[in-house]
Amino acid sequence: MLLFEMPMLLWRNLLGEDLGLLNSKELEQLEHQLEPSLKHVRSTKERPWSYMVEMARIESVYREVEFLLAVTRYCRE
C-alpha cells in the first residue's frame, strides 16, 4: 500500500467503511480513537436537555418565591 493511501484508508475506517479488512487489534485501535469523539457528541447532545431541566427547576422556584411573597403581603394587610 502506498503511503498516501493510508490516510484515506483510515478516514474510510473512521466513517465505518472497509471494516471487514481490519484485524481485531486494528478494530480495537479504531474503537479507542472513536470513544472520545462519541463521548463528546453524547455530552453535547444531552446538554440542551439538562439546561431545560435546570430552567424548569429555576422557574418553579421563582413561582414559589412569588407565591410566598404574595402570601406574606396578604398577611401583612
N, CA, C and O atoms as a Tripos MOL2 file, in Angstrom:
@<TRIPOS>MOLECULE
protein
  308   307    77     0     0
PROTEIN
NO_CHARGES

@<TRIPOS>ATOM
      1 N           0.8440   -1.1810    0.0000 N.3       1 MET1
      2 CA          0.0000    0.0000    0.0000 C.3       1 MET1
      3 C           0.8860    1.2400    0.0000 C.2       1 MET1
      4 O           1.8830    1.3080    0.7180 O.2       1 MET1
      5 N           0.5100    2.2030   -0.8040 N.am      2 LEU2
      6 CA          1.2830    3.4350   -0.8950 C.3       2 LEU2
      7 C           1.0440    4.3040    0.3290 C.2       2 LEU2
      8 O          -0.0130    4.2410    0.9560 O.2       2 LEU2
      9 N           2.0330    5.1080    0.6580 N.am      3 LEU3
     10 CA          1.9810    5.9450    1.8570 C.3       3 LEU3
     11 C           0.8040    6.9200    1.8260 C.2       3 LEU3
     12 O           0.1710    7.1520    2.8560 O.2       3 LEU3
     13 N           0.5050    7.4930    0.6580 N.am      4 PHE4
     14 CA         -0.5880    8.4730    0.5860 C.3       4 PHE4
     15 C          -1.9570    7.8130    0.6780 C.2       4 PHE4
     16 O          -2.9530    8.4990    0.9100 O.2       4 PHE4
     17 N          -2.0290    6.4890    0.5020 N.am      5 GLU5
     18 CA         -3.3080    5.7910    0.6230 C.3       5 GLU5
     19 C          -3.6960    5.5410    2.0790 C.2       5 GLU5
     20 O          -4.8740    5.3370    2.3740 O.2       5 GLU5
     21 N          -2.7280    5.5540    2.9890 N.am      6 MET6
     22 CA         -3.0010    5.2730    4.4000 C.3       6 MET6
     23 C          -3.9960    6.2520    5.0190 C.2       6 MET6
     24 O          -4.9460    5.8150    5.6690 O.2       6 MET6
     25 N          -3.8100    7.5790    4.8360 N.am      7 PRO7
     26 CA         -4.7970    8.4990    5.4400 C.3       7 PRO7
     27 C          -6.2130    8.2820    4.8980 C.2       7 PRO7
     28 O          -7.1860    8.3880    5.6450 O.2       7 PRO7
     29 N          -6.3310    7.9780    3.6000 N.am      8 MET8
     30 CA         -7.6590    7.7480    3.0300 C.3       8 MET8
     31 C          -8.2820    6.4790    3.6030 C.2       8 MET8
     32 O          -9.4830    6.4380    3.8680 O.2       8 MET8
     33 N          -7.4700    5.4510    3.7910 N.am      9 LEU9
     34 CA         -7.9750    4.2100    4.3710 C.3       9 LEU9
     35 C          -8.4240    4.4410    5.8110 C.2       9 LEU9
     36 O          -9.4780    3.9540    6.2200 O.2       9 LEU9
     37 N          -7.6290    5.1780    6.5730 N.am     10 LEU10
     38 CA         -8.0020    5.4970    7.9540 C.3      10 LEU10
     39 C          -9.2940    6.3040    7.9760 C.2      10 LEU10
     40 O         -10.1730    6.0470    8.8000 O.2      10 LEU10
     41 N          -9.4140    7.2710    7.0830 N.am     11 TRP11
     42 CA        -10.6220    8.0940    7.0120 C.3      11 TRP11
     43 C         -11.8410    7.2280    6.7020 C.2      11 TRP11
     44 O         -12.8960    7.3940    7.3150 O.2      11 TRP11
     45 N         -11.6980    6.3010    5.7490 N.am     12 ARG12
     46 CA        -12.8210    5.4140    5.4130 C.3      12 ARG12
     47 C         -13.1700    4.5250    6.6000 C.2      12 ARG12
     48 O         -14.3440    4.2600    6.8590 O.2      12 ARG12
     49 N         -12.1530    4.0660    7.3200 N.am     13 ASN13
     50 CA        -12.4120    3.2550    8.5160 C.3      13 ASN13
     51 C         -13.1660    4.0610    9.5590 C.2      13 ASN13
     52 O         -14.0890    3.5440   10.1880 O.2      13 ASN13
     53 N         -12.7890    5.3180    9.7520 N.am     14 LEU14
     54 CA        -13.4780    6.1650   10.7240 C.3      14 LEU14
     55 C         -14.9330    6.4050   10.3220 C.2      14 LEU14
     56 O         -15.7910    6.6290   11.1760 O.2      14 LEU14
     57 N         -15.2000    6.3570    9.0240 N.am     15 LEU15
     58 CA        -16.5690    6.5130    8.5320 C.3      15 LEU15
     59 C         -17.3420    5.1970    8.5470 C.2      15 LEU15
     60 O         -18.5180    5.1580    8.1870 O.2      15 LEU15
     61 N         -16.6690    4.1110    8.9700 N.am     16 GLY16
     62 CA        -17.3290    2.8180    9.0480 C.3      16 GLY16
     63 C         -17.2200    1.9960    7.7840 C.2      16 GLY16
     64 O         -17.9070    0.9840    7.6480 O.2      16 GLY16
     65 N         -16.3780    2.4040    6.8600 N.am     17 GLU17
     66 CA        -16.2030    1.6750    5.6070 C.3      17 GLU17
     67 C         -14.9860    0.7610    5.6950 C.2      17 GLU17
     68 O         -14.0500    1.0340    6.4470 O.2      17 GLU17
     69 N         -15.0020   -0.3030    4.9380 N.am     18 ASP18
     70 CA        -13.8810   -1.2510    4.8220 C.3      18 ASP18
     71 C         -13.4620   -1.8370    6.1680 C.2      18 ASP18
     72 O         -12.2890   -2.1620    6.3500 O.2      18 ASP18
     73 N         -14.3750   -1.9770    7.1000 N.am     19 LEU19
     74 CA        -14.0250   -2.5170    8.4140 C.3      19 LEU19
     75 C         -13.7350   -4.0100    8.3580 C.2      19 LEU19
     76 O         -13.0250   -4.5350    9.2160 O.2      19 LEU19
     77 N         -14.2680   -4.6880    7.3720 N.am     20 GLY20
     78 CA        -14.0250   -6.1160    7.2310 C.3      20 GLY20
     79 C         -12.5770   -6.4450    6.9360 C.2      20 GLY20
     80 O         -12.1470   -7.5830    7.1260 O.2      20 GLY20
     81 N         -11.8190   -5.4600    6.4730 N.am     21 LEU21
     82 CA        -10.4080   -5.6770    6.1580 C.3      21 LEU21
     83 C          -9.5120   -5.5720    7.3830 C.2      21 LEU21
     84 O          -8.3290   -5.9020    7.3100 O.2      21 LEU21
     85 N         -10.0580   -5.1160    8.5130 N.am     22 LEU22
     86 CA         -9.2470   -4.8890    9.7090 C.3      22 LEU22
     87 C          -9.2060   -6.1340   10.5880 C.2      22 LEU22
     88 O         -10.1840   -6.8760   10.6830 O.2      22 LEU22
     89 N          -8.0560   -6.3500   11.2290 N.am     23 ASN23
     90 CA         -7.9680   -7.4460   12.2000 C.3      23 ASN23
     91 C          -8.4600   -6.9370   13.5550 C.2      23 ASN23
     92 O          -8.7990   -5.7610   13.6900 O.2      23 ASN23
     93 N          -8.5010   -7.8100   14.5480 N.am     24 SER24
     94 CA         -9.0790   -7.4290   15.8410 C.3      24 SER24
     95 C          -8.2810   -6.3170   16.5230 C.2      24 SER24
     96 O          -8.8680   -5.4430   17.1610 O.2      24 SER24
     97 N          -6.9620   -6.3360   16.3970 N.am     25 LYS25
     98 CA         -6.1480   -5.2840   17.0180 C.3      25 LYS25
     99 C          -6.4370   -3.9270   16.3750 C.2      25 LYS25
    100 O          -6.5510   -2.9180   17.0710 O.2      25 LYS25
    101 N          -6.5520   -3.9060   15.0530 N.am     26 GLU26
    102 CA         -6.8550   -2.6550   14.3520 C.3      26 GLU26
    103 C          -8.2560   -2.1590   14.7090 C.2      26 GLU26
    104 O          -8.4790   -0.9560   14.8360 O.2      26 GLU26
    105 N          -9.1950   -3.0890   14.8680 N.am     27 LEU27
    106 CA        -10.5480   -2.6970   15.2730 C.3      27 LEU27
    107 C         -10.5480   -2.0940   16.6770 C.2      27 LEU27
    108 O         -11.2530   -1.1170   16.9310 O.2      27 LEU27
    109 N          -9.7650   -2.6670   17.5850 N.am     28 GLU28
    110 CA         -9.6620   -2.1130   18.9370 C.3      28 GLU28
    111 C          -9.0480   -0.7220   18.9080 C.2      28 GLU28
    112 O          -9.4950    0.1670   19.6320 O.2      28 GLU28
    113 N          -8.0270   -0.5250   18.0780 N.am     29 GLN29
    114 CA         -7.4090    0.7980   17.9580 C.3      29 GLN29
    115 C          -8.4150    1.8070   17.4200 C.2      29 GLN29
    116 O          -8.4860    2.9380   17.9000 O.2      29 GLN29
    117 N          -9.1830    1.3990   16.4320 N.am     30 LEU30
    118 CA        -10.2060    2.2780   15.8710 C.3      30 LEU30
    119 C         -11.2570    2.6170   16.9250 C.2      30 LEU30
    120 O         -11.7080    3.7580   17.0150 O.2      30 LEU30
    121 N         -11.6410    1.6280   17.7140 N.am     31 GLU31
    122 CA        -12.6080    1.8530   18.7920 C.3      31 GLU31
    123 C         -12.0750    2.8930   19.7800 C.2      31 GLU31
    124 O         -12.8080    3.7890   20.1990 O.2      31 GLU31
    125 N         -10.8050    2.7710   20.1490 N.am     32 HIS32
    126 CA        -10.2000    3.7160   21.0920 C.3      32 HIS32
    127 C         -10.0920    5.1190   20.4930 C.2      32 HIS32
    128 O         -10.1540    6.1100   21.2200 O.2      32 HIS32
    129 N          -9.9310    5.2050   19.1840 N.am     33 GLN33
    130 CA         -9.8920    6.5130   18.5300 C.3      33 GLN33
    131 C         -11.2760    7.1580   18.5140 C.2      33 GLN33
    132 O         -11.3990    8.3790   18.6120 O.2      33 GLN33
    133 N         -12.3020    6.3430   18.3900 N.am     34 LEU34
    134 CA        -13.6660    6.8690   18.2750 C.3      34 LEU34
    135 C         -14.3070    7.1910   19.6250 C.2      34 LEU34
    136 O         -15.1860    8.0490   19.6930 O.2      34 LEU34
    137 N         -13.8880    6.5260   20.6920 N.am     35 GLU35
    138 CA        -14.5200    6.6990   22.0050 C.3      35 GLU35
    139 C         -14.5600    8.1500   22.4840 C.2      35 GLU35
    140 O         -15.6290    8.6040   22.8920 O.2      35 GLU35
    141 N         -13.4490    8.9100   22.4570 N.am     36 PRO36
    142 CA        -13.5230   10.3010   22.9390 C.3      36 PRO36
    143 C         -14.5040   11.1550   22.1360 C.2      36 PRO36
    144 O         -15.2230   11.9810   22.6980 O.2      36 PRO36
    145 N         -14.5290   10.9520   20.8260 N.am     37 SER37
    146 CA        -15.4570   11.7240   19.9970 C.3      37 SER37
    147 C         -16.8980   11.3750   20.3230 C.2      37 SER37
    148 O         -17.7570   12.2550   20.3950 O.2      37 SER37
    149 N         -17.1600   10.1010   20.5190 N.am     38 LEU38
    150 CA        -18.5140    9.6640   20.8550 C.3      38 LEU38
    151 C         -18.9580   10.2280   22.1970 C.2      38 LEU38
    152 O         -20.0990   10.6670   22.3380 O.2      38 LEU38
    153 N         -18.0700   10.2210   23.1770 N.am     39 LYS39
    154 CA        -18.3960   10.7910   24.4870 C.3      39 LYS39
    155 C         -18.6940   12.2780   24.3690 C.2      39 LYS39
    156 O         -19.6150   12.7840   25.0100 O.2      39 LYS39
    157 N         -17.9150   12.9780   23.5470 N.am     40 HIS40
    158 CA        -18.1360   14.4160   23.3610 C.3      40 HIS40
    159 C         -19.4940   14.6670   22.7100 C.2      40 HIS40
    160 O         -20.2400   15.5480   23.1390 O.2      40 HIS40
    161 N         -19.8110   13.8980   21.6820 N.am     41 VAL41
    162 CA        -21.0970   14.0680   20.9940 C.3      41 VAL41
    163 C         -22.2540   13.7900   21.9490 C.2      41 VAL41
    164 O         -23.2410   14.5260   21.9660 O.2      41 VAL41
    165 N         -22.1310   12.7330   22.7400 N.am     42 ARG42
    166 CA        -23.2000   12.4090   23.6950 C.3      42 ARG42
    167 C         -23.3770   13.5010   24.7350 C.2      42 ARG42
    168 O         -24.5080   13.8490   25.0760 O.2      42 ARG42
    169 N         -22.2850   14.0440   25.2440 N.am     43 SER43
    170 CA        -22.4070   15.0950   26.2600 C.3      43 SER43
    171 C         -22.9980   16.3570   25.6520 C.2      43 SER43
    172 O         -23.7820   17.0510   26.3000 O.2      43 SER43
    173 N         -22.6280   16.6590   24.4150 N.am     44 THR44
    174 CA        -23.1820   17.8310   23.7350 C.3      44 THR44
    175 C         -24.6670   17.6340   23.4690 C.2      44 THR44
    176 O         -25.4570   18.5700   23.5960 O.2      44 THR44
    177 N         -25.0420   16.4170   23.1010 N.am     45 LYS45
    178 CA        -26.4410   16.1110   22.8190 C.3      45 LYS45
    179 C         -27.2870   16.2230   24.0810 C.2      45 LYS45
    180 O         -28.4210   16.6960   24.0230 O.2      45 LYS45
    181 N         -26.7510   15.7950   25.2120 N.am     46 GLU46
    182 CA        -27.5050   15.8090   26.4630 C.3      46 GLU46
    183 C         -27.5370   17.1910   27.1030 C.2      46 GLU46
    184 O         -28.4050   17.4630   27.9330 O.2      46 GLU46
    185 N         -26.6220   18.0530   26.7400 N.am     47 ARG47
    186 CA        -26.5210   19.3670   27.3640 C.3      47 ARG47
    187 C         -27.8040   20.1890   27.2400 C.2      47 ARG47
    188 O         -28.2520   20.7400   28.2460 O.2      47 ARG47
    189 N         -28.4180   20.3020   26.0590 N.am     48 PRO48
    190 CA        -29.6630   21.0920   25.9860 C.3      48 PRO48
    191 C         -30.7490   20.5540   26.9100 C.2      48 PRO48
    192 O         -31.4920   21.3330   27.5060 O.2      48 PRO48
    193 N         -30.8510   19.2340   27.0360 N.am     49 TRP49
    194 CA        -31.8590   18.6580   27.9210 C.3      49 TRP49
    195 C         -31.5910   19.0510   29.3620 C.2      49 TRP49
    196 O         -32.5190   19.4170   30.0820 O.2      49 TRP49
    197 N         -30.3400   18.9830   29.7970 N.am     50 SER50
    198 CA        -30.0300   19.3400   31.1820 C.3      50 SER50
    199 C         -30.2890   20.8240   31.4160 C.2      50 SER50
    200 O         -30.7080   21.2110   32.5070 O.2      50 SER50
    201 N         -30.0440   21.6650   30.4000 N.am     51 TYR51
    202 CA        -30.3580   23.0880   30.5330 C.3      51 TYR51
    203 C         -31.8590   23.2900   30.6820 C.2      51 TYR51
    204 O         -32.3000   24.1140   31.4830 O.2      51 TYR51
    205 N         -32.6440   22.5410   29.9130 N.am     52 MET52
    206 CA        -34.0970   22.6810   30.0000 C.3      52 MET52
    207 C         -34.5980   22.2510   31.3730 C.2      52 MET52
    208 O         -35.4740   22.9000   31.9450 O.2      52 MET52
    209 N         -34.0530   21.1710   31.9020 N.am     53 VAL53
    210 CA        -34.4510   20.7010   33.2300 C.3      53 VAL53
    211 C         -34.0840   21.7430   34.2770 C.2      53 VAL53
    212 O         -34.8820   22.0400   35.1660 O.2      53 VAL53
    213 N         -32.8870   22.2960   34.1790 N.am     54 GLU54
    214 CA        -32.4440   23.3130   35.1390 C.3      54 GLU54
    215 C         -33.3090   24.5710   35.0370 C.2      54 GLU54
    216 O         -33.6660   25.1590   36.0580 O.2      54 GLU54
    217 N         -33.6460   24.9860   33.8210 N.am     55 MET55
    218 CA        -34.5000   26.1640   33.6510 C.3      55 MET55
    219 C         -35.8900   25.9130   34.2340 C.2      55 MET55
    220 O         -36.4690   26.8120   34.8440 O.2      55 MET55
    221 N         -36.4290   24.7250   34.0610 N.am     56 ALA56
    222 CA        -37.7370   24.3960   34.6330 C.3      56 ALA56
    223 C         -37.6760   24.4460   36.1540 C.2      56 ALA56
    224 O         -38.6100   24.9200   36.8010 O.2      56 ALA56
    225 N         -36.5850   23.9600   36.7240 N.am     57 ARG57
    226 CA        -36.4240   23.9890   38.1800 C.3      57 ARG57
    227 C         -36.3330   25.4300   38.6750 C.2      57 ARG57
    228 O         -36.9610   25.7880   39.6720 O.2      57 ARG57
    229 N         -35.5590   26.2470   37.9880 N.am     58 ILE58
    230 CA        -35.4190   27.6560   38.3740 C.3      58 ILE58
    231 C         -36.7610   28.3660   38.2580 C.2      58 ILE58
    232 O         -37.1290   29.1560   39.1270 O.2      58 ILE58
    233 N         -37.4820   28.0880   37.1950 N.am     59 GLU59
    234 CA        -38.7980   28.7020   37.0060 C.3      59 GLU59
    235 C         -39.7540   28.2890   38.1200 C.2      59 GLU59
    236 O         -40.5330   29.1100   38.6050 O.2      59 GLU59
    237 N         -39.7020   27.0420   38.5230 N.am     60 SER60
    238 CA        -40.5420   26.5470   39.6100 C.3      60 SER60
    239 C         -40.2100   27.2530   40.9220 C.2      60 SER60
    240 O         -41.1110   27.6550   41.6580 O.2      60 SER60
    241 N         -38.9400   27.4020   41.2100 N.am     61 VAL61
    242 CA        -38.5160   28.1030   42.4300 C.3      61 VAL61
    243 C         -38.9590   29.5620   42.3670 C.2      61 VAL61
    244 O         -39.4140   30.1180   43.3670 O.2      61 VAL61
    245 N         -38.8280   30.1840   41.1910 N.am     62 TYR62
    246 CA        -39.2380   31.5770   41.0240 C.3      62 TYR62
    247 C         -40.7320   31.7300   41.3170 C.2      62 TYR62
    248 O         -41.1340   32.6630   42.0120 O.2      62 TYR62
    249 N         -41.5610   30.8110   40.7850 N.am     63 ARG63
    250 CA        -43.0040   30.8750   41.0430 C.3      63 ARG63
    251 C         -43.3170   30.6760   42.5190 C.2      63 ARG63
    252 O         -44.2170   31.3180   43.0590 O.2      63 ARG63
    253 N         -42.5760   29.7880   43.1700 N.am     64 GLU64
    254 CA        -42.7830   29.5540   44.6000 C.3      64 GLU64
    255 C         -42.4350   30.8080   45.4020 C.2      64 GLU64
    256 O         -43.1450   31.1610   46.3440 O.2      64 GLU64
    257 N         -41.3530   31.4750   45.0350 N.am     65 VAL65
    258 CA        -40.9640   32.7130   45.7210 C.3      65 VAL65
    259 C         -42.0330   33.7790   45.5140 C.2      65 VAL65
    260 O         -42.4050   34.4770   46.4580 O.2      65 VAL65
    261 N         -42.5290   33.9100   44.2860 N.am     66 GLU66
    262 CA        -43.5980   34.8810   44.0220 C.3      66 GLU66
    263 C         -44.8270   34.5820   44.8790 C.2      66 GLU66
    264 O         -45.4340   35.4940   45.4400 O.2      66 GLU66
    265 N         -45.1900   33.3050   44.9790 N.am     67 PHE67
    266 CA        -46.3420   32.9090   45.7760 C.3      67 PHE67
    267 C         -46.1320   33.2670   47.2450 C.2      67 PHE67
    268 O         -47.0230   33.8260   47.8840 O.2      67 PHE67
    269 N         -44.9520   32.9440   47.7800 N.am     68 LEU68
    270 CA        -44.6710   33.2430   49.1870 C.3      68 LEU68
    271 C         -44.6670   34.7450   49.4470 C.2      68 LEU68
    272 O         -45.1210   35.1900   50.5010 O.2      68 LEU68
    273 N         -44.1660   35.5230   48.5070 N.am     69 LEU69
    274 CA        -44.2090   36.9830   48.6540 C.3      69 LEU69
    275 C         -45.6480   37.4820   48.6700 C.2      69 LEU69
    276 O         -46.0030   38.3510   49.4660 O.2      69 LEU69
    277 N         -46.4710   36.9290   47.7910 N.am     70 ALA70
    278 CA        -47.8750   37.3330   47.7560 C.3      70 ALA70
    279 C         -48.5730   36.9710   49.0630 C.2      70 ALA70
    280 O         -49.3550   37.7710   49.5790 O.2      70 ALA70
    281 N         -48.3140   35.8020   49.6030 N.am     71 VAL71
    282 CA        -48.9050   35.3820   50.8750 C.3      71 VAL71
    283 C         -48.4260   36.2960   51.9920 C.2      71 VAL71
    284 O         -49.2200   36.7090   52.8380 O.2      71 VAL71
    285 N         -47.1450   36.6120   52.0040 N.am     72 THR72
    286 CA        -46.5890   37.4930   53.0370 C.3      72 THR72
    287 C         -47.2340   38.8710   52.9730 C.2      72 THR72
    288 O         -47.5820   39.4430   54.0060 O.2      72 THR72
    289 N         -47.3950   39.4050   51.7670 N.am     73 ARG73
    290 CA        -48.0290   40.7250   51.6140 C.3      73 ARG73
    291 C         -49.4810   40.6760   52.0790 C.2      73 ARG73
    292 O         -49.9650   41.6040   52.7280 O.2      73 ARG73
    293 N         -50.1680   39.5930   51.7440 N.am     74 TYR74
    294 CA        -51.5600   39.4530   52.1410 C.3      74 TYR74
    295 C         -51.6830   39.3800   53.6650 C.2      74 TYR74
    296 O         -52.5840   39.9860   54.2440 O.2      74 TYR74
    297 N         -50.7890   38.6470   54.3080 N.am     75 CYS75
    298 CA        -50.8330   38.5010   55.7690 C.3      75 CYS75
    299 C         -50.5130   39.8150   56.4710 C.2      75 CYS75
    300 O         -50.9810   40.0320   57.5880 O.2      75 CYS75
    301 N         -49.7480   40.6780   55.8680 N.am     76 ARG76
    302 CA        -49.3810   41.9600   56.4800 C.3      76 ARG76
    303 C         -50.5160   42.9780   56.3890 C.2      76 ARG76
    304 O         -50.5300   43.9610   57.1310 O.2      76 ARG76
    305 N         -51.4440   42.7510   55.5060 N.am     77 GLU77
    306 CA        -52.5490   43.7100   55.3430 C.3      77 GLU77
    307 C         -53.5400   43.6240   56.4620 C.2      77 GLU77
    308 O         -54.5250   44.3620   56.4730 O.2      77 GLU77
@<TRIPOS>BOND
     1     1     2 1
     2     2     3 1
     3     3     4 2
     4     3     5 am
     5     5     6 1
     6     6     7 1
     7     7     8 2
     8     7     9 am
     9     9    10 1
    10    10    11 1
    11    11    12 2
    12    11    13 am
    13    13    14 1
    14    14    15 1
    15    15    16 2
    16    15    17 am
    17    17    18 1
    18    18    19 1
    19    19    20 2
    20    19    21 am
    21    21    22 1
    22    22    23 1
    23    23    24 2
    24    23    25 am
    25    25    26 1
    26    26    27 1
    27    27    28 2
    28    27    29 am
    29    29    30 1
    30    30    31 1
    31    31    32 2
    32    31    33 am
    33    33    34 1
    34    34    35 1
    35    35    36 2
    36    35    37 am
    37    37    38 1
    38    38    39 1
    39    39    40 2
    40    39    41 am
    41    41    42 1
    42    42    43 1
    43    43    44 2
    44    43    45 am
    45    45    46 1
    46    46    47 1
    47    47    48 2
    48    47    49 am
    49    49    50 1
    50    50    51 1
    51    51    52 2
    52    51    53 am
    53    53    54 1
    54    54    55 1
    55    55    56 2
    56    55    57 am
    57    57    58 1
    58    58    59 1
    59    59    60 2
    60    59    61 am
    61    61    62 1
    62    62    63 1
    63    63    64 2
    64    63    65 am
    65    65    66 1
    66    66    67 1
    67    67    68 2
    68    67    69 am
    69    69    70 1
    70    70    71 1
    71    71    72 2
    72    71    73 am
    73    73    74 1
    74    74    75 1
    75    75    76 2
    76    75    77 am
    77    77    78 1
    78    78    79 1
    79    79    80 2
    80    79    81 am
    81    81    82 1
    82    82    83 1
    83    83    84 2
    84    83    85 am
    85    85    86 1
    86    86    87 1
    87    87    88 2
    88    87    89 am
    89    89    90 1
    90    90    91 1
    91    91    92 2
    92    91    93 am
    93    93    94 1
    94    94    95 1
    95    95    96 2
    96    95    97 am
    97    97    98 1
    98    98    99 1
    99    99   100 2
   100    99   101 am
   101   101   102 1
   102   102   103 1
   103   103   104 2
   104   103   105 am
   105   105   106 1
   106   106   107 1
   107   107   108 2
   108   107   109 am
   109   109   110 1
   110   110   111 1
   111   111   112 2
   112   111   113 am
   113   113   114 1
   114   114   115 1
   115   115   116 2
   116   115   117 am
   117   117   118 1
   118   118   119 1
   119   119   120 2
   120   119   121 am
   121   121   122 1
   122   122   123 1
   123   123   124 2
   124   123   125 am
   125   125   126 1
   126   126   127 1
   127   127   128 2
   128   127   129 am
   129   129   130 1
   130   130   131 1
   131   131   132 2
   132   131   133 am
   133   133   134 1
   134   134   135 1
   135   135   136 2
   136   135   137 am
   137   137   138 1
   138   138   139 1
   139   139   140 2
   140   139   141 am
   141   141   142 1
   142   142   143 1
   143   143   144 2
   144   143   145 am
   145   145   146 1
   146   146   147 1
   147   147   148 2
   148   147   149 am
   149   149   150 1
   150   150   151 1
   151   151   152 2
   152   151   153 am
   153   153   154 1
   154   154   155 1
   155   155   156 2
   156   155   157 am
   157   157   158 1
   158   158   159 1
   159   159   160 2
   160   159   161 am
   161   161   162 1
   162   162   163 1
   163   163   164 2
   164   163   165 am
   165   165   166 1
   166   166   167 1
   167   167   168 2
   168   167   169 am
   169   169   170 1
   170   170   171 1
   171   171   172 2
   172   171   173 am
   173   173   174 1
   174   174   175 1
   175   175   176 2
   176   175   177 am
   177   177   178 1
   178   178   179 1
   179   179   180 2
   180   179   181 am
   181   181   182 1
   182   182   183 1
   183   183   184 2
   184   183   185 am
   185   185   186 1
   186   186   187 1
   187   187   188 2
   188   187   189 am
   189   189   190 1
   190   190   191 1
   191   191   192 2
   192   191   193 am
   193   193   194 1
   194   194   195 1
   195   195   196 2
   196   195   197 am
   197   197   198 1
   198   198   199 1
   199   199   200 2
   200   199   201 am
   201   201   202 1
   202   202   203 1
   203   203   204 2
   204   203   205 am
   205   205   206 1
   206   206   207 1
   207   207   208 2
   208   207   209 am
   209   209   210 1
   210   210   211 1
   211   211   212 2
   212   211   213 am
   213   213   214 1
   214   214   215 1
   215   215   216 2
   216   215   217 am
   217   217   218 1
   218   218   219 1
   219   219   220 2
   220   219   221 am
   221   221   222 1
   222   222   223 1
   223   223   224 2
   224   223   225 am
   225   225   226 1
   226   226   227 1
   227   227   228 2
   228   227   229 am
   229   229   230 1
   230   230   231 1
   231   231   232 2
   232   231   233 am
   233   233   234 1
   234   234   235 1
   235   235   236 2
   236   235   237 am
   237   237   238 1
   238   238   239 1
   239   239   240 2
   240   239   241 am
   241   241   242 1
   242   242   243 1
   243   243   244 2
   244   243   245 am
   245   245   246 1
   246   246   247 1
   247   247   248 2
   248   247   249 am
   249   249   250 1
   250   250   251 1
   251   251   252 2
   252   251   253 am
   253   253   254 1
   254   254   255 1
   255   255   256 2
   256   255   257 am
   257   257   258 1
   258   258   259 1
   259   259   260 2
   260   259   261 am
   261   261   262 1
   262   262   263 1
   263   263   264 2
   264   263   265 am
   265   265   266 1
   266   266   267 1
   267   267   268 2
   268   267   269 am
   269   269   270 1
   270   270   271 1
   271   271   272 2
   272   271   273 am
   273   273   274 1
   274   274   275 1
   275   275   276 2
   276   275   277 am
   277   277   278 1
   278   278   279 1
   279   279   280 2
   280   279   281 am
   281   281   282 1
   282   282   283 1
   283   283   284 2
   284   283   285 am
   285   285   286 1
   286   286   287 1
   287   287   288 2
   288   287   289 am
   289   289   290 1
   290   290   291 1
   291   291   292 2
   292   291   293 am
   293   293   294 1
   294   294   295 1
   295   295   296 2
   296   295   297 am
   297   297   298 1
   298   298   299 1
   299   299   300 2
   300   299   301 am
   301   301   302 1
   302   302   303 1
   303   303   304 2
   304   303   305 am
   305   305   306 1
   306   306   307 1
   307   307   308 2
@<TRIPOS>SUBSTRUCTURE
     1 MET1         2 RESIDUE 1 A MET
     2 LEU2         6 RESIDUE 1 A LEU
     3 LEU3        10 RESIDUE 1 A LEU
     4 PHE4        14 RESIDUE 1 A PHE
     5 GLU5        18 RESIDUE 1 A GLU
     6 MET6        22 RESIDUE 1 A MET
     7 PRO7        26 RESIDUE 1 A PRO
     8 MET8        30 RESIDUE 1 A MET
     9 LEU9        34 RESIDUE 1 A LEU
    10 LEU10       38 RESIDUE 1 A LEU
    11 TRP11       42 RESIDUE 1 A TRP
    12 ARG12       46 RESIDUE 1 A ARG
    13 ASN13       50 RESIDUE 1 A ASN
    14 LEU14       54 RESIDUE 1 A LEU
    15 LEU15       58 RESIDUE 1 A LEU
    16 GLY16       62 RESIDUE 1 A GLY
    17 GLU17       66 RESIDUE 1 A GLU
    18 ASP18       70 RESIDUE 1 A ASP
    19 LEU19       74 RESIDUE 1 A LEU
    20 GLY20       78 RESIDUE 1 A GLY
    21 LEU21       82 RESIDUE 1 A LEU
    22 LEU22       86 RESIDUE 1 A LEU
    23 ASN23       90 RESIDUE 1 A ASN
    24 SER24       94 RESIDUE 1 A SER
    25 LYS25       98 RESIDUE 1 A LYS
    26 GLU26      102 RESIDUE 1 A GLU
    27 LEU27      106 RESIDUE 1 A LEU
    28 GLU28      110 RESIDUE 1 A GLU
    29 GLN29      114 RESIDUE 1 A GLN
    30 LEU30      118 RESIDUE 1 A LEU
    31 GLU31      122 RESIDUE 1 A GLU
    32 HIS32      126 RESIDUE 1 A HIS
    33 GLN33      130 RESIDUE 1 A GLN
    34 LEU34      134 RESIDUE 1 A LEU
    35 GLU35      138 RESIDUE 1 A GLU
    36 PRO36      142 RESIDUE 1 A PRO
    37 SER37      146 RESIDUE 1 A SER
    38 LEU38      150 RESIDUE 1 A LEU
    39 LYS39      154 RESIDUE 1 A LYS
    40 HIS40      158 RESIDUE 1 A HIS
    41 VAL41      162 RESIDUE 1 A VAL
    42 ARG42      166 RESIDUE 1 A ARG
    43 SER43      170 RESIDUE 1 A SER
    44 THR44      174 RESIDUE 1 A THR
    45 LYS45      178 RESIDUE 1 A LYS
    46 GLU46      182 RESIDUE 1 A GLU
    47 ARG47      186 RESIDUE 1 A ARG
    48 PRO48      190 RESIDUE 1 A PRO
    49 TRP49      194 RESIDUE 1 A TRP
    50 SER50      198 RESIDUE 1 A SER
    51 TYR51      202 RESIDUE 1 A TYR
    52 MET52      206 RESIDUE 1 A MET
    53 VAL53      210 RESIDUE 1 A VAL
    54 GLU54      214 RESIDUE 1 A GLU
    55 MET55      218 RESIDUE 1 A MET
    56 ALA56      222 RESIDUE 1 A ALA
    57 ARG57      226 RESIDUE 1 A ARG
    58 ILE58      230 RESIDUE 1 A ILE
    59 GLU59      234 RESIDUE 1 A GLU
    60 SER60      238 RESIDUE 1 A SER
    61 VAL61      242 RESIDUE 1 A VAL
    62 TYR62      246 RESIDUE 1 A TYR
    63 ARG63      250 RESIDUE 1 A ARG
    64 GLU64      254 RESIDUE 1 A GLU
    65 VAL65      258 RESIDUE 1 A VAL
    66 GLU66      262 RESIDUE 1 A GLU
    67 PHE67      266 RESIDUE 1 A PHE
    68 LEU68      270 RESIDUE 1 A LEU
    69 LEU69      274 RESIDUE 1 A LEU
    70 ALA70      278 RESIDUE 1 A ALA
    71 VAL71      282 RESIDUE 1 A VAL
    72 THR72      286 RESIDUE 1 A THR
    73 ARG73      290 RESIDUE 1 A ARG
    74 TYR74      294 RESIDUE 1 A TYR
    75 CYS75      298 RESIDUE 1 A CYS
    76 ARG76      302 RESIDUE 1 A ARG
    77 GLU77      306 RESIDUE 1 A GLU
